[in-house]
Amino acid sequence: MSDVKNVEIDDIEQLFKLHYTTMCKIVYRMVKDETIAEDIVQDVFFNFWKKREKLTITTSLAAYLKRSATNAGIDYLRKKRPTSDNALDIDEPIYQYLAVDSKESDENIRTEELSNHIEAALELLPPRCKEVFMLNRFEEMSYKEVAETLGISIKTVENQIGKALKIMRIALKDYLPLLAAWLLY
């Protein structure tokens, strides 16, 4: 199936059987809803079938499908209403990801301040580096899963995470005591 322009319905069924579960897991990690994840993955396969004659795939078909599922999950999160509490909204401030049990205003202010600094530090990362870092640290994907999703090597993921951590450490050096206190609280 190297030439996707000639993919037949039987080939799609085979791809579906091979990759559906993995793709659903990838999307589920983002949307936190099994039904929505399944719908998104089905849409990915439908769009693949519909656009197959125009597609040019430079990676493996598995990497392409996983990447498509990731992108579709991100698109869903961008479009969904911010009132939903069950999913990770990438347009929300970063402190939404931080679990805070205390409702005290001082703690909320410190958390929000730290969140703002983390967001600013994330903006310093190059786009690919930020994408790798977000998938690994906020979507809790392993290096291998990130590599497969993005169609890159595990070594590239390691290098990008190292680069991101170096930039984040430098950018947040003045806030490390606040971060340490927050983590210990």
N, C-alpha and C positions, 0 to 999 in steps of 0.2 A: 504493500500500500504506500509506496514512496510517492506516487503521483496521486494527490488527493482529488484531482479533477475527475479521475475515473473511479472514485469510490462508489461502491454499490450499497444498497440498503443492507445486504448481508454483512458487509464490512462494518457498517455503522453499528449493527447489532453486536458484532464481535467486540468492537471498541467499547461499546456501552457495558457489556458484561465484564470486560477487563478493567475498566477505569472508573465506573460509576461510583463504587463504594469509596474509593480513595478521594475522588473529587467531592463527594458529599461530605466527607470528614473535613476536608480543607475548608469548604464553605461553612459548614456547621460551626467551626471554630470562630468564625467571624460573626455569624448571624444568631447563633445560639438557639436556633429553631430548626428542628429536623425537617418539618414539612416545607419550610421556606428554602432550606438548603437543597432538598430534593427538587423542588420546582426550578431553582436557579440552575442546577446541573442539567436538568432536562432541557431547559432553554439553551444552554451551551451546546448540547448535542443537536438540537433543532437548528440553531444558527449555523453550526458547523455544516450540517447537511445542506442548508439553504445557500450558503455562501461558498461551498466547496470548489466551485468552478473558478472562483476569483481568488482563492487563497494561495499564498506562497508561504510555505512553512520551512523555516531554516533550521529548526531544532527537531528533536524527535517528536513524533506524534503525541506520545505520552506527555512530554514536557509542554507541548502546545496546549493540550487539553487541560492540564493542571493550571497552567498560566491563565487560560481563558476562564476557568472556574474562579480563580482568585480575583481576576478583574471583574467578573460578573458579581461576585460577593461584595467587592469594594463599591461598585456602582450601586448595588442595592442599598448599602449603608449610607451612601451619599444622598440617595433619593428618599430614604425612609423618614418618617416623621420623628422628630427628636423626643417625642413623648414616650417612646418605647423604652422600657427599662431592661429588656431581656437581651439586647444586642449591643455590640461595641460600635459606637458611632464615631467614625474617624474625623468628623467635623466638630466633635465636642472637644472641650478643653481636656488636656492630658490628665488633670486631676480626677476626671471621671473614672480612670482606670485604677486609681489608687484606692484601696479599701480603707475607709476611715470609719471606725465605730463611734468615735467621740463626736458629739454634736455641739461641743463647746465652741463658741465663736472664735476664741484664740486659736484653737487647733485648726478650725476651718480656714482661718486667715493664713496661718502658716502653711497649710496644705495648698491653698490656692496660690500663695506666693511661690512656693516650691514648684508647683505645677507650671506657673508662668515662666520660671527660669528654665525648667526642663523643656518646655515648648520652644523657647528661644534658642536653646542649645540644639534641639532637633532641627531647627531651621538652618543651622550652620552646616549640617551634613549635606554632602552631594546627594542628588536624587536617588541613585541606585543604592548608595550606602544607607540612606534613610529607609528605603524600602526593605532592605535586608534586615536592618536593625529592628524595624517595627514588626516584621513578621516573626522574628526570633524572640524578641523581648515582650511584645504586647499580644501577639497572637499565639505565643508559646509553641512555635514550630521548632523542631529540631533543625540542626544545620542541614541534615540530609533532606528533610522535607522542604526547607527553603530552597535548597539547590534544585530539587526536582520541580518545584513550583515555578521557579524563575528560569529554569533551563540553563543553570550555571553550575560550575563545579563546587564541591564541598570546600576546596581550598580557597576559592573566590569568596565564598560565604565567610570562612574564617578570617580572611584578610579584611573584608568589609566590616565585620563585627569589631575586629581589632582597631581599625581606623575610626569607627564610630565611637568606641569606648575612649580612645585617646582624645578625640575632639570633645566628647562630652565631659571627660575629666578636667580638661583645660577650661572649658566654658563654665563648669560648675564648681571650680576649685574653691571659690569663696562661700559656696553653699553646702559643701560636704558635711560640715558639722550639723547643719539643719537637716540634711538628708539622713545622716546617721541617727540623729535624735528621733526623727520621724519613724525610721525603720525599727528602732528599739522600743518605741512607745506602744 
